Amino acid sequence: MLNDIVTFINDLLWNKGLSVLWESEDAISTVQVPILAVMLVLGGLWFTFKLGFVQIRHFGHMFSIMKGSQKSDKSGISSFQALCTSLSARVGTGNLAGVAVAISLGGSGSIFWMWMIAILGMATGFAESVLGQLYKVRDENGEYRGGPAYYIQQGLNKRWLAVLFSLCLFLGYGFIFSAVQANTITDALNHAYDIPTQYSGLVIIVLAGLIVIGGFRAIAKFAEWIVPFMAVTYVLVALAITFINIQLVPAMLYDIITSAFGLQEAGAGALGAAIKNGIQRGLYSNEAGSGSVPHAAAGATPNPNHPVSQGYVQMLGVFIDTMILCTCTAVVILLAGGSNGEQMEGIRLTQTAMSSHLGDFGGDFVAAAISLFAFTSVVANYAYGESNLHMFKLDNKIGRGVYTLGYLLMIFWGSKASLPQVWAMADMALGLMTIINIIAIVWMTPTIVAISKDYFIKRDRGERPEYSTGDCQIQGETETGIWDQK
């Protein structure tokens, strides 16, 4: 019955949508475009235009904002730690297993649509992160917490919608997504070394428990050290493989573009599969619009002290995740000829591709990479769920204890569950979260535009952008004491 419910909801979110006629040389076919995908694309276009193509016009500023980003205080983590925490959650199964799934089910053309959703998603990620930072609160320990539930409650005064989002987030990031990451780790280790899944699952529980017991700040410090190391290492290996196979790169790029628009023999069927799987797996990887990243953005003390500075930081996170790391995985798989799979192969397709380039070391490298990538996501997912305990006045020892126990039990369950079952539940939770968040941030467009213009104007005047209550008109109210003084 549970599987039937999950399947029904996912059909509504991901599979049933608008029917689009596609004409090829041989016939006219109908392609179904999922409603959720339409919402994300339209949302990305909406904020791209409303913010004046901020992801393109301010592309360089997105990097320069990271200067001085390691400053923190007793209330918030640093901007660099916030970026690494969000990347910890983003960089996981979506970058290795998810890209493999997209290629296996949608062909090489799915990579193009993954890029498109990332470019649009940079504007969406900017918008939601600005709101997360603007409407942040202090918990019982005086540390910053925030996210969609907080800006929905304070900005829109819709407590019921805020509670609904929090429940979806607890289901997704608090529990199911950690199960997905654990599933991928145990499957990769079992495939590479025949390690029983229950044993590796227990190891994950112990290691994760030792980190998350220190709370949000401990997770941020862990991410600050491990994320740069694993990202740079993975990129260097992918670049080496690309240079070794440089003669195949033009044909690979041509295949991506032609497949993306259904210009090959498969026609409309390939187009529909490419769009659906590229957008779906792209969303799962970069998380733009899903409402997860604002939790990391809200936890930071921004530098400069303006909510928009965190918009740039997290916009950079979308770029790094999809345009760099996901592309690395795609290149490795496609250069190995792995674009013709007929079923969901997950991480094993990536392992097989890497092994074809690097021999036995390739399989070992992917097993190590996915274990590290996914483990950082397991840890960061806890932080997102923990940020919402304050919504229910559960940010105390009992509340955190119960939440932590459920989180660890779900990791163990995920380590033994079947891949399609876990992915389906993850898609459902992510879809529900995304619908609520997209509606909320579009609703709050006046605030996003107003506070962004405040930053743009101050920067254009040569000032250091600083925000204080009353500098511009916003919806609802921020928490007293957060932005009252510069």
C-alpha positions as CSV (number, residue, x, y, z in Angstrom):
1,M,0.0,0.0,0.0
2,L,2.9,2.4,0.8
3,N,4.5,1.7,-2.5
4,D,1.1,2.4,-4.3
5,I,0.8,5.8,-2.4
6,V,4.3,6.8,-3.3
7,T,3.8,5.8,-6.9
8,F,0.5,7.7,-7.2
9,I,2.1,10.9,-5.7
10,N,5.1,10.7,-7.9
11,D,2.9,10.2,-11.0
12,L,1.2,13.5,-10.1
13,L,4.4,15.3,-9.4
14,W,6.8,13.9,-12.0
15,N,5.1,12.0,-14.8
16,K,1.6,13.5,-15.4
17,G,1.8,16.9,-17.0
18,L,1.4,19.0,-20.1
19,S,1.1,17.2,-23.4
20,V,3.4,18.7,-26.0
21,L,3.3,17.8,-29.7
22,W,6.7,17.0,-31.2
23,E,7.1,16.7,-34.9
24,S,10.0,14.6,-36.3
25,E,10.8,13.6,-39.9
26,D,8.9,10.4,-39.5
27,A,5.9,11.2,-37.3
28,I,4.2,13.5,-34.9
29,S,4.4,12.3,-31.3
30,T,3.1,13.5,-28.0
31,V,5.6,14.2,-25.2
32,Q,4.5,14.6,-21.6
33,V,6.2,17.3,-19.6
34,P,5.8,16.9,-15.8
35,I,4.0,19.8,-14.0
36,L,6.7,20.0,-11.3
37,A,9.4,20.4,-14.0
38,V,7.3,23.2,-15.6
39,M,7.0,25.0,-12.2
40,L,10.8,24.8,-11.7
41,V,11.6,26.1,-15.2
42,L,9.0,28.9,-15.0
43,G,10.2,29.8,-11.5
44,G,13.8,29.9,-12.8
45,L,12.8,32.1,-15.7
46,W,10.7,34.3,-13.4
47,F,13.5,35.1,-11.1
48,T,16.0,35.4,-13.9
49,F,14.0,38.2,-15.4
50,K,12.9,39.8,-12.2
51,L,16.5,40.0,-10.9
52,G,17.9,41.2,-14.3
53,F,19.8,38.0,-15.2
54,V,21.7,38.2,-11.9
55,Q,23.4,34.9,-12.5
56,I,25.0,36.3,-15.7
57,R,25.4,40.0,-15.0
58,H,27.0,39.3,-11.5
59,F,28.8,36.1,-12.4
60,G,32.2,37.5,-11.4
61,H,30.8,39.1,-8.2
62,M,29.5,35.7,-7.2
63,F,33.2,34.6,-6.8
64,S,34.5,37.9,-5.3
65,I,31.9,37.8,-2.5
66,M,33.9,34.9,-1.1
67,K,36.7,37.2,-0.1
68,G,36.6,37.4,3.7
69,S,34.0,34.6,3.8
70,Q,35.7,32.8,6.7
71,K,34.5,35.3,9.3
72,S,32.0,34.0,11.8
73,D,30.7,34.9,15.3
74,K,28.9,33.4,18.2
75,S,25.6,33.6,16.5
76,G,26.4,32.3,13.0
77,I,28.8,30.2,11.0
78,S,30.9,31.8,8.3
79,S,29.8,32.3,4.7
80,F,32.4,29.7,3.5
81,Q,31.1,27.2,6.1
82,A,27.5,27.9,4.8
83,L,28.6,27.2,1.3
84,C,30.4,24.0,2.3
85,T,27.4,22.9,4.3
86,S,25.1,23.4,1.4
87,L,27.5,21.6,-0.9
88,S,27.8,18.8,1.6
89,A,24.0,18.2,1.1
90,R,24.1,18.9,-2.6
91,V,27.2,16.8,-3.5
92,G,26.1,13.2,-3.1
93,T,24.3,10.6,-5.0
94,G,22.9,13.1,-7.4
95,N,26.4,13.9,-8.7
96,L,27.4,10.3,-9.2
97,A,24.5,7.9,-9.1
98,G,21.9,10.5,-10.2
99,V,23.8,11.6,-13.3
100,A,24.2,7.9,-14.2
101,V,20.5,7.4,-13.8
102,A,19.7,10.4,-16.0
103,I,22.0,9.1,-18.7
104,S,20.8,5.5,-18.4
105,L,17.1,6.5,-18.7
106,G,17.3,9.7,-20.8
107,G,20.4,9.4,-22.9
108,S,23.2,11.9,-23.2
109,G,20.7,14.7,-24.0
110,S,19.6,14.7,-20.4
111,I,22.9,16.4,-19.5
112,F,22.0,19.4,-21.6
113,W,18.7,19.8,-19.7
114,M,20.6,19.3,-16.5
115,W,22.8,22.3,-17.4
116,M,19.7,24.4,-18.3
117,I,17.9,23.7,-15.0
118,A,21.2,24.6,-13.2
119,I,21.5,28.0,-15.0
120,L,17.9,28.9,-14.2
121,G,18.3,27.3,-10.8
122,M,21.1,29.7,-9.9
123,A,18.5,32.6,-9.9
124,T,16.0,30.5,-7.9
125,G,18.7,29.5,-5.4
126,F,19.7,33.2,-5.1
127,A,16.1,34.2,-4.4
128,E,15.4,31.5,-1.7
129,S,18.7,32.0,0.0
130,V,18.1,35.8,0.3
131,L,14.8,35.1,2.0
132,G,16.4,32.4,4.3
133,Q,19.0,34.9,5.5
134,L,16.5,37.8,5.8
135,Y,14.0,36.0,8.0
136,K,16.4,34.0,10.1
137,V,15.8,33.7,13.9
138,R,17.8,32.8,17.0
139,D,17.3,29.5,18.7
140,E,17.5,28.8,22.4
141,N,21.3,28.8,22.2
142,G,21.3,32.2,20.5
143,E,22.4,30.7,17.1
144,Y,20.9,31.6,13.8
145,R,18.3,29.2,12.3
146,G,16.0,29.7,9.3
147,G,14.6,28.3,6.1
148,P,11.3,28.3,4.1
149,A,9.2,27.5,7.1
150,Y,10.5,30.7,8.8
151,Y,10.0,33.0,5.8
152,I,6.6,31.6,5.1
153,Q,5.5,32.2,8.7
154,Q,7.1,35.6,9.2
155,G,6.9,37.0,5.7
156,L,3.5,35.5,4.6
157,N,2.0,34.9,8.0
158,K,0.9,31.4,6.9
159,R,1.6,29.2,9.9
160,W,-0.2,26.2,8.4
161,L,1.9,26.3,5.2
162,A,5.1,26.7,7.2
163,V,4.2,23.7,9.3
164,L,3.4,21.7,6.2
165,F,6.8,22.5,4.7
166,S,8.6,21.6,7.9
167,L,6.8,18.2,7.9
168,C,7.8,17.5,4.3
169,L,11.4,18.6,5.1
170,F,11.6,16.2,8.1
171,L,10.3,13.4,5.9
172,G,12.8,14.2,3.1
173,Y,16.0,15.6,4.5
174,G,15.5,14.5,8.1
175,F,14.9,10.9,7.2
176,I,14.5,9.7,3.6
177,F,17.4,11.5,1.9
178,S,19.9,10.1,4.4
179,A,18.5,6.7,3.7
180,V,19.2,7.3,-0.1
181,Q,22.7,8.4,0.6
182,A,23.3,5.4,2.9
183,N,21.8,3.1,0.2
184,T,24.3,4.4,-2.4
185,I,27.3,4.0,0.0
186,T,26.5,0.4,1.0
187,D,25.7,-0.6,-2.6
188,A,29.0,0.9,-3.9
189,L,31.0,-0.9,-1.2
190,N,29.1,-4.1,-1.7
191,H,29.7,-4.0,-5.5
192,A,33.4,-3.1,-5.1
193,Y,34.4,-5.2,-2.1
194,D,31.5,-7.5,-1.3
195,I,31.1,-5.8,2.1
196,P,27.6,-6.8,3.6
197,T,25.3,-3.8,3.5
198,Q,24.3,-4.1,7.2
199,Y,27.9,-3.8,8.3
200,S,28.7,-0.7,6.3
201,G,25.3,0.7,7.4
202,L,26.3,0.3,11.1
203,V,29.7,2.1,10.4
204,I,27.8,5.0,8.8
205,I,25.5,5.3,11.8
206,V,28.5,5.5,14.2
207,L,30.5,8.0,12.2
208,A,27.4,10.2,11.5
209,G,26.3,10.1,15.1
210,L,29.8,11.3,16.3
211,I,29.5,14.4,14.1
212,V,25.9,15.4,14.3
213,I,25.8,15.2,18.1
214,G,27.8,18.5,18.0
215,G,24.9,20.2,16.2
216,F,24.9,22.7,13.3
217,R,28.2,24.3,14.0
218,A,30.1,21.0,14.3
219,I,28.6,19.9,11.0
220,A,29.7,23.2,9.4
221,K,33.2,22.8,10.6
222,F,33.3,19.2,9.3
223,A,32.0,20.4,5.9
224,E,34.6,23.3,5.8
225,W,37.4,20.8,5.8
226,I,36.1,17.8,3.8
227,V,34.2,19.4,0.9
228,P,37.0,21.4,-0.7
229,F,39.3,18.3,-0.6
230,M,36.8,15.9,-2.2
231,A,35.6,18.3,-4.8
232,V,39.1,19.3,-6.0
233,T,40.2,15.6,-6.1
234,Y,37.2,14.6,-8.1
235,V,37.6,17.4,-10.6
236,L,41.3,16.7,-11.1
237,V,40.6,13.0,-11.9
238,A,37.8,13.9,-14.4
239,L,40.1,16.5,-16.1
240,A,42.8,13.8,-16.5
241,I,40.3,11.4,-18.1
242,T,39.1,14.2,-20.4
243,F,42.7,15.0,-21.6
244,I,43.4,11.4,-22.2
245,N,40.3,11.1,-24.4
246,I,40.5,14.6,-25.8
247,Q,39.9,13.4,-29.4
248,L,36.5,12.0,-28.3
249,V,35.2,15.3,-26.7
250,P,33.8,17.0,-29.9
251,A,31.7,14.0,-30.8
252,M,30.5,13.7,-27.2
253,L,29.4,17.3,-27.1
254,Y,27.7,16.9,-30.5
255,D,25.8,13.9,-29.1
256,I,24.7,15.8,-26.1
257,I,23.2,18.6,-28.1
258,T,21.5,16.5,-30.8
259,S,20.1,14.1,-28.2
260,A,18.8,17.0,-26.1
261,F,16.5,18.2,-28.9
262,G,15.4,14.7,-30.2
263,L,17.4,15.1,-33.5
264,Q,18.5,11.5,-33.5
265,E,16.7,8.4,-34.7
266,A,14.8,7.9,-31.4
267,G,13.1,11.3,-32.0
268,A,10.3,12.5,-29.7
269,G,10.6,9.6,-27.2
270,A,14.3,10.4,-26.6
271,L,13.4,14.1,-26.2
272,G,10.8,13.4,-23.6
273,A,13.1,11.1,-21.7
274,A,16.0,13.5,-21.9
275,I,14.0,16.5,-20.6
276,K,12.3,14.6,-17.8
277,N,15.4,12.8,-16.5
278,G,17.7,15.7,-16.9
279,I,15.5,18.1,-15.0
280,Q,14.5,15.5,-12.3
281,R,18.0,14.4,-11.6
282,G,19.3,18.0,-11.9
283,L,16.9,19.2,-9.3
284,Y,17.8,16.3,-7.0
285,S,21.5,17.3,-7.3
286,N,21.6,21.1,-7.1
287,E,18.4,21.4,-5.0
288,A,17.6,24.9,-6.3
289,G,14.0,25.7,-5.5
290,S,13.5,22.8,-3.2
291,G,13.9,24.9,-0.1
292,S,16.8,23.0,1.4
293,V,19.7,25.5,0.9
294,P,18.0,28.4,2.7
295,H,18.7,26.5,5.9
296,A,22.4,26.7,5.4
297,A,22.2,30.4,4.2
298,A,20.2,31.3,7.3
299,G,22.8,29.9,9.6
300,A,25.5,32.3,8.5
301,T,26.7,35.7,9.6
302,P,27.0,37.3,6.2
303,N,30.0,39.3,5.0
304,P,29.0,42.0,4.0
305,N,26.2,42.1,6.5
306,H,23.4,42.0,4.0
307,P,20.9,39.2,3.2
308,V,21.8,39.4,-0.5
309,S,25.4,38.4,0.1
310,Q,24.2,34.9,1.0
311,G,22.2,34.8,-2.2
312,Y,25.5,35.1,-4.2
313,V,27.2,32.5,-2.0
314,Q,24.5,29.9,-2.5
315,M,24.2,30.7,-6.2
316,L,27.8,29.7,-6.5
317,G,26.9,26.5,-4.8
318,V,24.5,25.6,-7.6
319,F,27.2,26.4,-10.2
320,I,29.8,24.2,-8.5
321,D,27.4,21.3,-7.9
322,T,25.9,20.9,-11.4
323,M,28.0,22.8,-13.9
324,I,31.2,21.4,-12.5
325,L,30.8,18.2,-10.5
326,C,27.8,16.7,-12.3
327,T,29.5,17.5,-15.6
328,C,32.6,15.7,-14.5
329,T,30.6,12.5,-13.9
330,A,28.8,12.9,-17.2
331,V,32.0,13.3,-19.1
332,V,33.5,10.2,-17.5
333,I,30.4,8.1,-18.4
334,L,29.9,9.4,-21.9
335,L,33.6,9.1,-22.8
336,A,33.3,5.5,-21.8
337,G,30.3,5.0,-24.2
338,G,27.8,4.6,-21.3
339,S,24.8,6.4,-22.8
340,N,22.8,3.4,-23.9
341,G,21.7,1.8,-20.7
342,E,18.1,0.5,-20.6
343,Q,17.5,0.5,-16.8
344,M,18.4,2.4,-13.7
345,E,21.9,1.3,-12.9
346,G,22.7,4.0,-10.4
347,I,26.3,4.1,-9.0
348,R,27.3,0.9,-10.8
349,L,27.2,2.6,-14.2
350,T,29.6,5.3,-12.9
351,Q,31.9,2.7,-11.4
352,T,31.9,0.7,-14.7
353,A,32.8,3.9,-16.7
354,M,35.5,4.9,-14.3
355,S,37.0,1.4,-14.4
356,S,37.1,1.5,-18.2
357,H,39.3,4.6,-18.0
358,L,41.5,3.8,-15.0
359,G,41.3,0.0,-14.6
360,D,40.7,-1.5,-11.2
361,F,41.7,1.8,-9.6
362,G,38.6,3.4,-11.2
363,G,36.2,1.2,-9.3
364,D,38.1,1.8,-6.1
365,F,38.1,5.6,-6.7
366,V,34.3,5.8,-7.3
367,A,33.6,3.6,-4.3
368,A,35.7,6.0,-2.2
369,A,34.3,9.1,-3.8
370,I,30.6,8.1,-3.5
371,S,31.2,7.0,0.1
372,L,32.7,10.4,0.9
373,F,30.2,12.4,-1.2
374,A,27.2,10.6,0.2
375,F,28.4,10.6,3.8
376,T,28.8,14.4,3.8
377,S,25.2,14.6,2.5
378,V,24.0,12.3,5.3
379,V,25.6,14.7,7.9
380,A,24.3,17.9,6.2
381,N,20.8,16.5,5.9
382,Y,20.7,16.2,9.6
383,A,21.4,19.9,10.0
384,Y,18.5,20.9,7.7
385,G,16.1,18.9,9.8
386,E,17.5,20.1,13.0
387,S,17.0,23.7,11.8
388,N,13.2,23.1,11.8
389,L,13.0,21.9,15.4
390,H,12.7,25.5,16.5
391,M,9.5,25.8,14.6
392,F,7.8,23.4,17.0
393,K,9.7,24.5,20.1
394,L,11.6,21.2,20.0
395,D,15.1,22.6,19.9
396,N,15.9,21.1,23.3
397,K,17.6,17.9,24.5
398,I,14.5,15.7,24.3
399,G,13.5,17.0,20.8
400,R,16.9,16.7,19.4
401,G,17.3,13.2,21.0
402,V,14.1,11.9,19.4
403,Y,15.0,13.4,16.0
404,T,18.5,12.0,16.1
405,L,17.3,8.5,16.9
406,G,14.8,8.5,14.0
407,Y,17.5,9.9,11.7
408,L,20.0,7.1,12.6
409,L,17.3,4.4,12.3
410,M,16.5,5.6,8.8
411,I,20.1,5.4,7.8
412,F,20.2,1.8,8.8
413,W,17.0,1.1,6.9
414,G,18.3,2.8,3.8
415,S,21.5,0.8,3.8
416,K,19.4,-2.4,3.2
417,A,16.5,-1.1,1.1
418,S,16.2,-1.6,-2.7
419,L,17.4,1.3,-4.8
420,P,14.2,2.0,-6.8
421,Q,12.1,2.0,-3.6
422,V,14.4,4.5,-1.9
423,W,14.7,6.8,-4.9
424,A,10.9,6.8,-5.3
425,M,10.3,8.0,-1.7
426,A,13.1,10.6,-2.1
427,D,11.4,12.0,-5.3
428,M,8.1,12.2,-3.5
429,A,9.5,14.2,-0.5
430,L,11.5,16.5,-2.7
431,G,8.5,17.1,-5.0
432,L,6.2,18.1,-2.2
433,M,8.8,20.4,-0.6
434,T,9.5,22.0,-4.0
435,I,5.9,22.8,-4.7
436,I,5.4,24.6,-1.4
437,N,8.7,26.5,-1.6
438,I,8.2,27.6,-5.3
439,I,4.8,29.0,-4.5
440,A,6.1,30.8,-1.4
441,I,9.1,32.4,-3.0
442,V,7.1,33.6,-6.1
443,W,4.6,35.0,-3.6
444,M,7.4,36.9,-1.9
445,T,8.9,38.3,-5.2
446,P,8.3,41.9,-4.1
447,T,10.5,41.4,-1.1
448,I,13.2,39.5,-3.1
449,V,13.3,42.3,-5.7
450,A,13.3,45.1,-3.1
451,I,16.1,43.9,-1.0
452,S,18.2,42.9,-4.0
453,K,17.8,46.4,-5.5
454,D,18.9,47.7,-2.1
455,Y,22.1,45.7,-2.4
456,F,22.7,46.5,-6.1
457,I,22.2,50.3,-5.6
458,K,24.6,50.4,-2.6
459,R,27.2,48.4,-4.4
460,D,26.9,50.6,-7.6
461,R,27.5,53.7,-5.4
462,G,30.7,52.2,-4.2
463,E,29.4,51.6,-0.7
464,R,29.9,48.4,1.3
465,P,26.3,47.0,1.3
466,E,24.9,46.7,4.8
467,Y,21.3,46.1,5.6
468,S,19.2,47.5,8.5
469,T,15.5,47.2,9.3
470,G,13.6,49.8,7.2
471,D,16.1,50.2,4.4
472,C,13.5,48.8,2.0
473,Q,9.9,47.6,2.2
474,I,9.5,43.9,2.8
475,Q,6.6,41.6,3.4
476,G,5.8,40.7,7.1
477,E,8.5,41.3,9.7
478,T,11.9,40.0,10.6
479,E,12.8,38.9,14.1
480,T,13.5,41.7,16.5
481,G,17.2,42.2,17.1
482,I,18.5,40.5,13.9
483,W,18.7,43.5,11.5
484,D,17.9,46.4,13.9
485,Q,21.5,47.6,13.9
486,K,24.2,47.6,11.2
